[in-house]
C-alpha cells in the first residue's frame, strides 16, 4: 500500500490537531478549571428551558390539528 501526499498531509494535520487539544487540556488542568457545579447547573437549566419551550409549543398548537404532544 502506498502513502500518497494527501494521506501524509491529512495525517500531519490530525497530529497538529491532537497537539493543540492536548495543549488546551494541559492549560485547563493547570488553571484548575473544573466543570463542577456550574456545568451541572447549566445542564439542569437547559433541560428545564427545553421542557418549557416544548410545553409552550404544545399549548400554541392549533386545536384542529392532531395533538403532537
Backbone as a chain_set.jsonl record, in Angstrom:
{"seq": "XXXXXXXXXXXXXXXXXXXXXXXXXXXXXXXXXXXXXXXXXXXXXXXXXXXXXXXXXXXXXXXXXXXXX", "coords": {"N": [[0.847, -1.171, 0.0], [0.561, 2.167, -0.859], [1.588, 5.346, 0.366], [0.046, 8.293, -0.148], [0.531, 11.763, -1.086], [-1.611, 13.228, -0.148], [-2.59, 11.595, 1.925], [-0.425, 11.788, 3.667], [-0.488, 14.552, 4.284], [-2.994, 14.764, 5.522], [-2.626, 13.135, 7.761], [-0.599, 14.578, 9.006], [-1.955, 16.995, 9.624], [-3.917, 16.001, 11.37], [-2.291, 15.182, 13.467], [-1.312, 17.679, 14.295], [-3.712, 18.825, 15.184], [-4.281, 17.117, 17.332], [-2.135, 17.731, 18.992], [-2.751, 20.412, 19.59], [-5.18, 20.079, 20.987], [-4.267, 18.609, 23.181], [-2.54, 20.471, 24.352], [-4.36, 22.478, 25.034], [-5.932, 21.095, 26.88], [-4.0, 20.642, 28.835], [-3.496, 23.276, 29.656], [-5.98, 23.939, 30.741], [-6.125, 22.149, 32.877], [-3.921, 23.058, 34.326], [-4.818, 25.557, 35.074], [-6.73, 24.877, 36.832], [-9.421, 24.681, 36.35], [-12.556, 23.303, 36.625], [-15.384, 21.39, 35.561], [-17.492, 20.986, 37.407], [-20.006, 22.313, 39.628], [-21.07, 24.493, 38.173], [-21.224, 23.51, 35.548], [-23.061, 21.414, 35.866], [-25.282, 22.875, 36.744], [-25.795, 24.393, 34.472], [-26.662, 22.349, 32.7], [-28.981, 21.45, 33.994], [-30.536, 23.775, 33.923], [-30.742, 24.125, 31.135], [-32.165, 21.819, 30.471], [-34.588, 22.255, 31.836], [-35.45, 24.595, 30.522], [-35.764, 23.677, 27.874], [-37.879, 21.883, 28.241], [-39.908, 23.666, 29.005], [-40.178, 25.164, 26.64], [-41.115, 23.224, 24.874], [-43.572, 22.632, 26.083], [-44.845, 25.124, 25.764], [-44.976, 25.218, 22.973], [-46.745, 23.097, 22.534], [-49.014, 24.121, 23.761], [-49.576, 26.241, 22.097], [-50.256, 25.022, 19.773], [-52.52, 24.46, 17.087], [-55.957, 23.769, 17.709], [-57.317, 22.291, 15.787], [-55.587, 20.557, 14.6], [-53.869, 17.381, 14.743], [-52.935, 16.217, 17.956], [-49.623, 16.862, 18.933], [-48.186, 16.416, 21.147]], "CA": [[0.0, 0.0, 0.0], [1.357, 3.378, -0.989], [1.124, 6.53, 1.079], [0.006, 9.419, -1.067], [0.776, 13.072, -0.476], [-2.814, 13.613, 0.591], [-2.582, 10.838, 3.183], [0.605, 12.379, 4.519], [-0.966, 15.851, 4.768], [-4.104, 14.532, 6.451], [-2.032, 12.624, 8.995], [0.122, 15.687, 9.625], [-2.962, 17.897, 10.199], [-4.523, 15.311, 12.51], [-1.307, 15.248, 14.538], [-1.324, 19.057, 14.786], [-4.955, 18.992, 15.952], [-4.14, 16.397, 18.592], [-1.226, 18.514, 19.831], [-3.493, 21.58, 20.071], [-6.119, 19.618, 22.007], [-3.502, 18.239, 24.374], [-2.058, 21.702, 24.973], [-5.512, 23.141, 25.661], [-6.275, 20.306, 28.064], [-2.964, 20.901, 29.827], [-3.717, 24.614, 30.194], [-7.183, 23.891, 31.575], [-5.753, 21.472, 34.127], [-3.002, 23.927, 35.06], [-5.603, 26.662, 35.621], [-7.583, 24.338, 37.885], [-10.836, 24.836, 35.989], [-13.278, 22.03, 36.621], [-16.769, 21.626, 35.172], [-18.229, 21.006, 38.664], [-21.378, 22.756, 39.851], [-21.514, 25.377, 37.095], [-21.585, 22.659, 34.419], [-24.311, 20.714, 36.191], [-26.339, 23.876, 36.778], [-26.103, 24.703, 33.081], [-27.447, 21.256, 32.123], [-30.302, 21.462, 34.624], [-31.254, 24.932, 33.379], [-31.043, 23.851, 29.727], [-33.217, 20.807, 30.46], [-35.828, 22.909, 32.241], [-35.851, 25.513, 29.46], [-36.263, 22.917, 26.724], [-39.2, 21.373, 28.614], [-40.855, 24.783, 28.944], [-40.399, 25.52, 25.24], [-41.978, 22.187, 24.3], [-44.924, 22.853, 26.621], [-45.388, 26.302, 25.106], [-45.31, 24.813, 21.605], [-47.96, 22.277, 22.593], [-50.139, 24.994, 24.108], [-49.859, 27.102, 20.957], [-50.683, 24.224, 18.624], [-53.941, 24.676, 16.74], [-56.805, 22.665, 18.163], [-57.847, 21.497, 14.681], [-54.59, 19.587, 14.158], [-53.673, 16.233, 15.63], [-52.018, 16.579, 19.043], [-48.242, 16.444, 18.723], [-47.535, 16.205, 22.452]], "C": [[0.896, 1.239, 0.0], [0.744, 4.524, -0.2], [1.187, 7.703, 0.111], [0.314, 10.713, -0.32], [-0.418, 13.52, 0.359], [-2.89, 12.891, 1.927], [-1.585, 11.429, 4.175], [0.127, 13.698, 5.122], [-2.101, 15.699, 5.775], [-3.568, 14.047, 7.793], [-1.304, 13.733, 9.751], [-0.836, 16.666, 10.289], [-3.618, 17.281, 11.423], [-3.586, 15.363, 13.712], [-1.259, 16.649, 15.145], [-2.561, 19.322, 15.643], [-4.845, 18.314, 17.314], [-3.201, 17.14, 19.54], [-1.928, 19.739, 20.411], [-4.461, 21.188, 21.181], [-5.394, 19.265, 23.307], [-2.999, 19.483, 25.096], [-3.195, 22.434, 25.678], [-5.923, 22.404, 26.933], [-5.267, 20.554, 29.183], [-3.157, 22.265, 30.475], [-4.935, 24.658, 31.112], [-6.86, 23.237, 32.919], [-4.836, 22.338, 34.979], [-3.753, 25.08, 35.719], [-6.533, 26.182, 36.736], [-9.064, 24.496, 37.604], [-11.468, 23.447, 35.909], [-14.741, 22.299, 36.294], [-17.741, 21.67, 36.347], [-19.667, 21.485, 38.641], [-21.887, 23.611, 38.704], [-21.944, 24.562, 35.882], [-22.889, 21.939, 34.66], [-25.483, 21.681, 36.201], [-26.769, 24.249, 35.369], [-26.983, 23.626, 32.473], [-28.854, 21.207, 32.709], [-31.137, 22.606, 34.054], [-31.641, 24.7, 31.923], [-32.162, 22.822, 29.604], [-34.564, 21.425, 30.806], [-36.342, 23.817, 31.127], [-36.395, 24.764, 28.257], [-37.645, 22.337, 27.015], [-40.246, 22.48, 28.527], [-41.168, 25.182, 27.503], [-41.308, 24.497, 24.563], [-43.402, 22.357, 24.803], [-45.591, 24.049, 25.963], [-45.801, 25.973, 23.677], [-46.575, 23.982, 21.569], [-49.181, 23.143, 22.892], [-50.531, 25.875, 22.931], [-50.327, 26.34, 19.724], [-52.17, 24.459, 18.361], [-54.788, 23.493, 17.196], [-57.298, 21.785, 17.034], [-56.838, 20.458, 14.178], [-54.477, 18.466, 15.173], [-52.688, 16.65, 16.736], [-50.622, 16.011, 18.801], [-47.564, 16.094, 20.041], [-48.228, 15.128, 23.234]], "O": [[1.858, 1.333, 0.763], [-0.477, 4.649, -0.115], [2.257, 8.057, -0.384], [0.351, 10.748, 0.91], [-0.262, 14.112, 1.428], [-3.217, 13.498, 2.947], [-1.87, 11.552, 5.366], [0.307, 13.944, 6.315], [-2.157, 16.425, 6.767], [-4.015, 14.505, 8.844], [-1.38, 13.817, 10.976], [-0.571, 17.127, 11.399], [-3.85, 17.974, 12.414], [-4.029, 15.564, 14.843], [-1.175, 16.796, 16.364], [-2.475, 19.96, 16.692], [-5.266, 18.871, 18.328], [-3.436, 17.178, 20.747], [-1.734, 20.073, 21.58], [-4.558, 21.877, 22.197], [-5.863, 19.59, 24.398], [-3.03, 19.539, 26.326], [-3.02, 22.948, 26.783], [-6.228, 23.032, 27.946], [-5.647, 20.664, 30.349], [-3.006, 22.409, 31.688], [-4.921, 25.336, 32.139], [-7.278, 23.722, 33.97], [-4.953, 22.356, 36.204], [-3.372, 25.532, 36.799], [-7.062, 26.993, 37.496], [-9.878, 24.45, 38.526], [-10.976, 22.553, 35.221], [-15.286, 23.324, 36.704], [-18.753, 22.365, 36.257], [-20.447, 21.12, 37.761], [-23.041, 23.464, 38.3], [-22.943, 24.899, 35.247], [-23.733, 21.856, 33.767], [-26.565, 21.347, 35.719], [-27.96, 24.405, 35.097], [-27.958, 23.946, 31.792], [-29.817, 20.948, 31.986], [-32.313, 22.423, 33.739], [-32.752, 25.043, 31.518], [-33.017, 22.941, 28.726], [-35.567, 21.149, 30.147], [-37.534, 23.81, 30.821], [-37.397, 25.182, 27.676], [-38.496, 22.302, 26.126], [-41.349, 22.254, 28.03], [-42.313, 25.504, 27.187], [-42.173, 24.864, 23.767], [-44.348, 22.236, 24.024], [-46.777, 23.996, 25.638], [-46.861, 26.403, 23.222], [-47.396, 24.143, 20.666], [-50.257, 22.918, 22.337], [-51.703, 26.221, 22.783], [-50.746, 26.948, 18.739], [-52.963, 24.632, 19.286], [-54.367, 22.342, 17.076], [-57.667, 20.636, 17.277], [-57.204, 19.57, 13.408], [-54.931, 18.586, 16.311], [-51.718, 17.359, 16.468], [-50.465, 14.827, 18.502], [-46.47, 15.528, 20.039], [-47.819, 14.817, 24.353]]}, "num_chains": 1, "name": "protein.A"}
